[in-house]
Amino acid sequence: MKRVFLIVLDSFGIGAMPDSPAFGDIGVNTLAACATSEKLHIPNMITAGLGNIDGVSCLPKADVPTGAYARLAEKSMGKDTTIGHWEIAGLVSPDPLPTYPDGFPEEILAPFRAATGRGVLANAPWSGTAVLDAYGEAHIKTGDLIVYTSADSVFQIAAHEDVVPPEQLYEYCRIARKLLTGKHGVGRVIARPFIGEKAGAFKRTANRHDFSLEPPKETLLDAVKAAGLDSIAVGKIFDIFAGIGTTEHVYNQSNANGMEHALRYADTDFTGLCFVNLVDFDMVYGHRRDIDGYALALNEFDTWLPSLLEKLGDDDLVMITADHGCDPAYTATTDHTREYVPLLVLGKQVKNVNLGTRHSFADIAATVAEVLNVKLDTPGESFAKEILK
């Protein structure tokens, strides 16, 4: 293979894993929730085999799927973006990253306040939109930073763009990132700029930026780059891997913008990996528990997919997967959900084959490494020989 397009539909889970109750998730299923929407219309992914995947009963099955398909279990102990993407890239995390259900301790906040010269508001798990309504006006009045977390391993800093310009907010995030190491090594420090005049009218902007923990060992991106191939990051991928292992990157303003970037790269003569994250599924619809919005976002991707497939050469592959769930119908929390994720593999050399239920997202990394002929030490098991004609 010459090129692999690895596309993560961020949070597109397809049903609860057996251990989901241990993560606080009962009966979750992101795909099934979306299937309850009358707006859902995804014929291209259904034709590719989405409805044929093990355990999927909410969609029709294709008589002859156009690609290979599988259900992937997460082997890592987490349900967050960082751990999910690391596992897709071949790195299994046996221990969860730290979380802070009671807020961050003074041993973190005291040096953070001293280094930034600003106070701290909130300091608790919050929905990203609700926390702005609760503390946005106080932030504007005092200049104190809104610091909050979620069920995930994140330290989030929200600030109004007129009070703290995005570049200054990024510097505050870099300060936090240096403090959050060792036992406090959270997966991501996230800048959350917003605009608006008052509670109810605050809106987060596209200037979000993630400052991630560095992967503890080599990933697929490192292996591809070390082999002298292109390792292209689209969307959050560059941030998730702390910029390590990439040869080129571009950020997204939206899912549509990310898909535009993918098409642009499909028109170029690169050799290697184009790793794409489409975050709106998670950030805009999953966490906000917007079933119809999530369904419409899937429709948008499904309508776009043929335009990418048309640009594939004989030696190109497309892999479509997810990093965790975020069931928009699950009202016990607004956080991610512990779910299996789908895998669809498409390309001119791909056979119609059911790969069953795989034991790890890392099987993707092992397969990409094999088809690109690069060396990668990963516990994942390649399925390249099963899918290629």
C-alpha positions, -999 to 999 in steps of 0.1 A, spaced: 0 0 0 11 36 -7 -14 56 13 -36 50 43 -63 75 53 -72 67 90 -103 86 100 -115 89 136 -152 98 140 -146 111 175 -168 93 200 -188 71 175 -193 41 197 -214 11 187 -225 -4 221 -214 -10 257 -184 -31 264 -188 -58 290 -169 -37 316 -188 -5 309 -206 -6 343 -172 -2 360 -168 31 341 -203 42 352 -219 35 319 -250 13 318 -266 2 285 -248 29 264 -248 28 226 -239 59 206 -249 44 172 -282 31 185 -291 65 200 -285 81 166 -306 54 149 -336 66 169 -334 99 150 -356 102 120 -329 123 105 -303 96 103 -295 87 67 -261 70 61 -265 47 31 -228 47 22 -216 34 56 -244 9 56 -233 -3 22 -197 -5 35 -209 -29 62 -216 -8 93 -249 -27 99 -231 -60 95 -207 -55 124 -210 -78 153 -236 -66 178 -251 -39 156 -289 -45 153 -302 -9 148 -292 -7 111 -300 -28 80 -274 -52 68 -258 -50 34 -262 -81 13 -227 -77 0 -207 -51 19 -182 -31 -1 -154 -34 24 -141 -52 55 -156 -45 88 -151 -52 125 -160 -44 161 -131 -32 182 -128 -35 220 -107 -11 239 -79 -29 258 -67 2 276 -82 13 310 -100 44 299 -126 60 277 -110 93 268 -95 108 237 -59 105 246 -59 68 256 -82 59 227 -60 75 201 -29 61 216 -44 26 214 -54 32 177 -18 41 172 -6 9 188 0 18 225 -22 1 251 -25 19 285 -30 -6 313 -35 21 339 -60 49 337 -48 85 336 -57 106 367 -91 121 371 -103 147 396 -140 142 405 -135 166 435 -115 192 416 -77 198 415 -57 199 448 -39 230 461 -5 215 453 -15 221 416 -36 253 419 -13 272 442 17 272 418 -7 277 389 -21 309 404 14 321 413 27 315 378 -3 331 360 -10 359 384 -47 351 381 -72 335 404 -92 303 397 -130 298 394 -151 266 394 -124 239 400 -149 210 396 -162 186 369 -185 207 347 -202 206 313 -183 229 291 -212 251 282 -228 251 317 -196 262 334 -196 293 312 -231 303 322 -222 297 359 -188 315 359 -185 335 327 -196 368 341 -174 365 372 -145 357 349 -151 389 329 -154 410 360 -123 396 379 -101 382 352 -99 349 372 -96 318 350 -123 292 348 -106 259 356 -126 228 354 -125 191 345 -148 162 335 -149 125 340 -119 124 316 -83 131 325 -84 168 315 -74 202 330 -95 227 311 -91 265 312 -118 287 298 -113 324 292 -131 351 273 -111 362 242 -115 399 251 -102 392 287 -75 367 279 -64 366 242 -60 330 229 -22 332 227 -21 343 264 -45 315 273 -22 290 254 7 302 275 -13 296 307 -20 261 294 17 255 288 23 265 325 -3 240 336 11 213 314 45 217 331 29 214 365 7 184 356 33 156 356 40 124 375 9 114 395 -9 144 382 0 137 346 -34 143 330 -40 133 295 -47 168 282 -46 205 292 -73 222 271 -76 259 262 -113 268 259 -116 303 246 -151 318 244 -170 349 234 -203 365 243 -217 392 266 -236 374 294 -248 340 307 -269 323 281 -251 340 253 -215 327 258 -202 306 230 -169 286 227 -148 295 197 -128 274 173 -96 285 189 -95 255 212 -61 240 216 -50 208 234 -17 203 252 -13 166 256 8 143 277 36 128 255 30 91 246 53 70 269 66 49 240 67 48 202 35 49 183 24 43 147 32 79 138 68 75 150 72 43 130 59 59 98 80 90 102 112 69 111 107 50 79 110 82 59 73 83 50 47 110 54 29 111 87 2 137 83 -20 149 111 -54 165 105 -74 181 133 -66 172 169 -42 145 160 -11 167 163 -22 179 198 -32 144 210 3 131 202 20 163 215 34 168 180 55 137 181 58 115 151 42 139 126 58 153 94 30 178 86 -2 189 104 -33 211 99 -60 220 124 -98 218 117 -124 245 122 -152 220 119 -159 185 106 -165 199 72 -132 217 73 -114 185 83 -130 166 54 -119 194 31 -83 189 44 -86 151 38 -97 156 2 -68 181 -4 -43 155 9 -60 128 -13 -51 151 -43 -14 151 -33 12 125 -41 22 116 -5 33 82 7 24 70 42 -3 79 66 -30 107 68 -45 105 103 -77 125 106 -98 134 136 -133 148 132 -142 161 167 -176 177 162 -193 144 168 -180 144 203 -176 181 212 -207 196 195 -232 167 197 -222 139 220 -213 159 251 -243 182 245 -266 151 242 -279 162 208 -292 131 191 -305 148 160 -274 169 157 -252 138 159 -273 120 133 -270 150 109 -233 151 114 -231 114 105 -252 122 74 -227 149 64 -198 125 67 -216 98 49 -225 121 20 -189 132 18 -173 97 19 -177 88 -18 -158 120 -28 -128 106 -9 -132 71 -23 -132 84 -58 -97 98 -52 -82 66 -41 -55 49 -61 -51 11 -65 -27 11 -35 -47 32 -11 -68 23 19 -94 41 40 -100 31 76 -129 46 95 -131 41 133 -136 59 166 -118 64 199 -146 59 225 -183 65 228 -203 96 238 -239 83 238 -261 114 231 -291 96 247 -273 88 280 -285 113 306 -267 100 337 -237 121 327 -226 143 298 -192 125 295 -177 99 273 -191 63 274 -172 30 274 -181 14 242 -169 -8 213 -160 12 182 -166 3 146 -140 -3 119 -147 0 82 -119 -6 57 -124 4 21 -102 4 -10 -98 -12 -44 -78 -41 -30 -100 -47 1 -121 -78 3 -156 -81 17 -148 -98 50 -162 -98 86 -132 -94 109 -154 -102 139 -147 -86 173 -111 -76 177 -94 -75 211 -78 -41 208 -79 -8 188 -41 -15 184 -50 -40 157 -54 -9 134 -18 2 141 -4 -33 135 -23 -35 102 -12 0 90 24 -8 99 22 -40 79 7 -25 48 31 4 48 60 -19 55 72 -1 86 84 -16 119 63 -11 150 64 -28 184 27 -31 194 5 -57 211 -20 -53 183 -25 -81 157 -25 -72 120 -55 -83 99 -38 -71 66 -37 -106 51 -74 -111 59 -86 -80 41 -63 -76 10 -71 -93 -23 
